């Protein structure tokens, strides 16, 4: 068995069964506590009452998502496919360790964002810790310090780009998307500039086109579709075709 076939097989074997735990992962996320509601006007007040506001529907509880029928099986199938594809894209190299073991968490994030329009910090923060440790370990173990620097720059580039867009138009992006962009920037940056640039761009393209199509057929609301799943799919596109497309764009 060659190294690529081994990376594909182990990608499916690790990410598939690992994604069976997606319901448990989602179930660990603390529920969001609603903020205090404005107090009603006091009786006898001479000030006119404000027009009643219709509050946004509260997000679906994470505990309810965790017990959806068949979620574990569907997540396992999705995880096995993604793990195999990622294994094929990165091969049997250190990048495999940065991507395949994280697939169950990415699947959980995609499910949560799709149903709630939220990307919980509770799940994203540990990814930063694990990836930073893996990047540091990879730099020491493989001696590829350029990849480690590129991962750090990927964190900066992706995070800064999404941060600026969020600052300019916060209704178009959630800050959870900004947090996730940094994670993807680290993992894509280790692989190469092509996967990083194409992966980030593909997320935007898929989010814009895919979100528009889904809103057109009324699968999601036009102003409230989840961006995280498109970012994750875009990252996989970057892994698969980023190096070739980037080289073509640069004329190499």
VEXLUMPA-20475 format. One line per 5 residues: number of its first residue (from 1); their letters; for each residue x, y, z of C-alpha. Coordinates in Angstrom, 2 decimals, always signed. Example, Ala and Ser with C-alpha at 12.3 -4.5 7.8 and 13.67 -1.06 7.14 Angstrom:
BEGIN
1) as) +12.30 -4.50 +7.80 ~ +13.67 -1.06 +7.14
//
This chain:
BEGIN
1) xxxxx) +0.00 +0.00 +0.00 ~ +1.48 +3.36 -0.99 ~ +1.52 +6.36 +1.32 ~ -1.43 +8.12 -0.33 ~ -3.66 +5.05 -0.07
6) xxxxx) -2.62 +4.71 +3.57 ~ -3.51 +8.36 +4.24 ~ -6.92 +7.88 +2.61 ~ -7.68 +4.66 +4.47 ~ -6.60 +5.95 +7.86
11) xxxxx) -8.38 +9.23 +7.18 ~ -11.67 +7.38 +6.79 ~ -10.95 +5.01 +9.68 ~ -10.05 +7.79 +12.10 ~ -12.50 +10.52 +11.09
16) xxxxx) -15.50 +8.24 +10.47 ~ -15.72 +6.50 +13.85 ~ -14.56 +9.69 +15.54 ~ -17.52 +11.55 +14.06 ~ -19.91 +9.09 +15.72
21) xxxxx) -19.19 +11.23 +18.78 ~ -20.57 +14.39 +17.15 ~ -23.80 +14.21 +19.24 ~ -21.71 +13.95 +22.40 ~ -19.49 +16.83 +21.27
26) xxxxx) -22.50 +19.04 +20.62 ~ -24.06 +17.99 +23.90 ~ -21.03 +19.34 +25.78 ~ -21.56 +22.89 +24.51 ~ -23.02 +25.13 +27.24
31) xxxxx) -26.41 +26.55 +26.42 ~ -26.71 +30.26 +25.68 ~ -28.28 +32.23 +28.51 ~ -30.54 +35.00 +27.17 ~ -29.65 +38.54 +28.23
36) xxxxx) -31.92 +40.61 +30.46 ~ -35.07 +41.88 +28.81 ~ -36.00 +45.58 +29.05 ~ -38.39 +46.38 +31.87 ~ -41.95 +47.41 +30.91
41) xxxxx) -43.03 +51.01 +31.32 ~ -44.27 +51.90 +34.80 ~ -48.02 +52.45 +35.18 ~ -48.96 +56.11 +35.07 ~ -45.85 +57.12 +33.19
46) xxxxx) -46.38 +60.14 +30.95 ~ -43.73 +58.96 +28.49 ~ -45.10 +57.14 +25.45 ~ -44.32 +53.44 +25.39 ~ -41.89 +52.28 +22.77
51) xxxxx) -43.28 +50.30 +19.90 ~ -43.16 +46.60 +20.73 ~ -40.19 +44.84 +19.24 ~ -40.32 +41.30 +17.99 ~ -37.32 +39.49 +19.48
56) xxxxx) -35.40 +37.10 +17.31 ~ -36.25 +33.47 +17.84 ~ -33.85 +31.93 +20.34 ~ -31.42 +29.43 +18.84 ~ -32.26 +25.76 +18.98
61) xxxxx) -30.85 +24.31 +22.22 ~ -27.64 +22.36 +21.72 ~ -29.06 +19.55 +23.84 ~ -31.93 +19.17 +21.37 ~ -29.52 +19.03 +18.42
66) xxxxx) -27.44 +16.39 +20.18 ~ -30.38 +13.98 +20.36 ~ -31.56 +14.34 +16.77 ~ -32.39 +10.87 +15.39 ~ -29.61 +9.40 +13.29
71) xxxxx) -27.20 +12.28 +13.88 ~ -24.38 +9.96 +14.96 ~ -24.67 +7.73 +11.90 ~ -24.97 +10.62 +9.44 ~ -22.03 +12.36 +11.07
76) xxxxx) -19.96 +9.18 +10.88 ~ -20.65 +8.82 +7.16 ~ -19.81 +12.48 +6.54 ~ -16.69 +12.22 +8.68 ~ -15.46 +9.12 +6.85
81) xxxxx) -15.90 +10.79 +3.45 ~ -14.24 +14.02 +4.56 ~ -11.44 +12.13 +6.29 ~ -10.73 +10.10 +3.16 ~ -10.80 +13.21 +0.93
86) xxxxx) -8.53 +15.13 +3.27 ~ -6.18 +12.16 +3.50 ~ -5.99 +12.05 -0.27 ~ -5.38 +15.80 -0.47 ~ -2.58 +16.07 +2.10
91) xxxxx) -1.07 +12.58 +1.87 ~ +0.82 +10.78 +4.60 ~ +2.58 +13.88 +5.91 ~ +2.43 +15.98 +9.06 ~ -0.50 +17.92 +7.60
96) xxxxx) -2.55 +14.74 +8.02 ~ -2.26 +15.15 +11.80 ~ -3.41 +18.76 +11.58 ~ -6.53 +17.88 +9.63 ~ -7.94 +14.39 +10.03
101) xxxxx) -8.27 +14.22 +13.85 ~ -10.12 +17.56 +13.79 ~ -12.77 +16.38 +11.33 ~ -15.31 +15.32 +14.02 ~ -15.17 +18.80 +15.56
106) xxxxx) -15.55 +20.42 +12.14 ~ -18.58 +18.23 +11.45 ~ -20.05 +19.23 +14.82 ~ -19.45 +22.92 +14.05 ~ -21.10 +22.56 +10.65
111) xxxxx) -24.17 +20.89 +12.18 ~ -24.49 +23.49 +14.95 ~ -24.01 +26.44 +12.62 ~ -26.50 +25.07 +10.12 ~ -29.22 +24.76 +12.76
116) xxxxx) -28.45 +27.74 +15.00 ~ -26.34 +30.21 +12.94 ~ -23.78 +29.99 +15.73 ~ -20.20 +28.73 +15.92 ~ -19.57 +28.10 +19.62
121) xxxxx) -16.30 +29.39 +21.04 ~ -16.44 +26.36 +23.34 ~ -15.56 +24.16 +20.36 ~ -13.30 +26.56 +18.45 ~ -10.97 +27.58 +21.28
126) xxxxx) -9.56 +24.06 +21.87 ~ -8.83 +23.78 +18.14 ~ -6.44 +26.73 +18.41 ~ -4.61 +25.10 +21.30 ~ -4.30 +21.72 +19.56
131) xxxxx) -3.24 +23.20 +16.22 ~ -0.62 +25.48 +17.76 ~ +0.86 +22.51 +19.62 ~ +0.81 +20.38 +16.46 ~ +2.42 +23.13 +14.39
136) xxxxx) +5.15 +23.59 +16.97 ~ +5.66 +19.82 +17.18 ~ +5.73 +19.57 +13.41 ~ +8.35 +22.30 +13.14 ~ +10.56 +20.44 +15.61
141) xxxxx) +9.87 +16.93 +14.36 ~ +10.02 +17.57 +10.61 ~ +12.36 +20.54 +10.63 ~ +9.95 +22.39 +8.33 ~ +10.11 +25.78 +9.98
146) xxxxx) +8.86 +27.48 +6.83 ~ +5.56 +25.61 +7.17 ~ +5.26 +26.75 +10.78 ~ +5.82 +30.37 +9.79 ~ +3.34 +29.98 +6.96
151) xxxxx) +0.77 +28.57 +9.42 ~ +1.23 +31.60 +11.67 ~ +0.86 +33.93 +8.69 ~ -2.20 +31.98 +7.59 ~ -3.74 +32.60 +10.99
156) xxxxx) -2.98 +36.32 +10.60 ~ -4.14 +36.64 +6.98 ~ -7.40 +34.70 +7.33 ~ -8.25 +36.13 +10.74 ~ -7.48 +39.70 +9.70
161) xxxxx) -9.49 +39.39 +6.48 ~ -12.56 +38.02 +8.21 ~ -12.11 +40.45 +11.09 ~ -12.12 +43.45 +8.74 ~ -15.18 +42.15 +6.91
166) xxxxx) -16.96 +41.56 +10.21 ~ -16.08 +45.07 +11.36 ~ -17.35 +46.60 +8.11 ~ -20.56 +44.57 +7.92 ~ -21.24 +42.66 +11.16
171) xxxxx) -24.71 +41.65 +9.97 ~ -23.16 +39.70 +7.13 ~ -20.68 +37.70 +9.23 ~ -20.77 +36.48 +12.78 ~ -17.71 +36.74 +15.01
176) xxxxx) -17.75 +32.95 +15.20 ~ -16.82 +33.00 +11.51 ~ -13.85 +35.20 +12.38 ~ -12.72 +32.74 +15.03 ~ -13.09 +29.78 +12.68
181) xxxxx) -11.15 +31.58 +9.95 ~ -8.08 +31.67 +12.18 ~ -8.28 +27.93 +12.77 ~ -8.55 +27.22 +9.06 ~ -5.80 +29.72 +8.34
186) xxxxx) -3.38 +27.82 +10.58 ~ -4.22 +24.40 +9.15 ~ -4.27 +25.55 +5.52 ~ -1.17 +27.68 +5.95 ~ +0.88 +24.68 +7.05
191) xxxxx) +0.00 +22.91 +3.79 ~ +0.94 +25.83 +1.52 ~ +0.11 +29.26 +0.18 ~ -2.05 +27.83 -2.59 ~ -4.33 +25.85 -0.27
196) xxxxx) -4.53 +28.87 +2.05 ~ -5.45 +31.46 -0.56 ~ -7.72 +29.24 -2.63 ~ -9.31 +27.71 +0.48 ~ -10.20 +31.11 +1.94
201) xxxxx) -11.46 +32.43 -1.41 ~ -13.46 +29.26 -2.08 ~ -15.21 +29.71 +1.27 ~ -16.31 +33.20 +0.25 ~ -17.35 +32.07 -3.22
206) xxxxx) -19.30 +29.06 -1.99 ~ -20.88 +31.11 +0.78 ~ -22.02 +33.81 -1.62 ~ -23.21 +31.57 -4.44 ~ -24.40 +28.65 -2.32
211) xxxxx) -26.09 +30.87 +0.22 ~ -27.82 +32.79 -2.56 ~ -29.09 +29.61 -4.19 ~ -30.29 +28.15 -0.90 ~ -32.10 +31.35 -0.03
216) xxxxx) -33.64 +31.45 -3.52 ~ -35.21 +28.02 -2.97 ~ -36.14 +29.01 +0.60 ~ -33.93 +26.45 +2.29 ~ -32.36 +29.21 +4.39
221) xxxxx) -33.20 +32.85 +5.07 ~ -31.43 +35.31 +2.80 ~ -30.11 +37.40 +5.69 ~ -29.45 +34.54 +8.06 ~ -27.79 +31.62 +6.28
226) xxxxx) -24.87 +29.89 +8.02 ~ -21.44 +30.70 +6.64 ~ -19.38 +28.19 +8.62 ~ -20.24 +25.09 +6.55 ~ -19.24 +26.92 +3.37
231) xxxxx) -15.94 +27.97 +4.96 ~ -15.21 +24.34 +5.83 ~ -16.08 +23.07 +2.36 ~ -13.96 +25.85 +0.87 ~ -11.03 +24.72 +3.01
236) xxxxx) -11.32 +21.19 +1.60 ~ -11.42 +22.67 -1.92 ~ -8.20 +24.49 -1.08 ~ -6.59 +21.27 +0.08 ~ -7.60 +19.42 -3.07
241) xxxxx) -6.91 +21.96 -5.79 ~ -5.33 +24.98 -4.12 ~ -1.72 +24.26 -5.03 ~ -2.48 +23.69 -8.72 ~ -4.82 +26.65 -9.08
246) xxxxx) -2.45 +28.98 -7.26 ~ +0.48 +27.93 -9.42 ~ -1.64 +28.50 -12.52 ~ -2.64 +31.97 -11.33 ~ +1.00 +32.87 -10.71
251) xx) +2.02 +31.44 -14.07 ~ +4.35 +28.80 -12.63
//
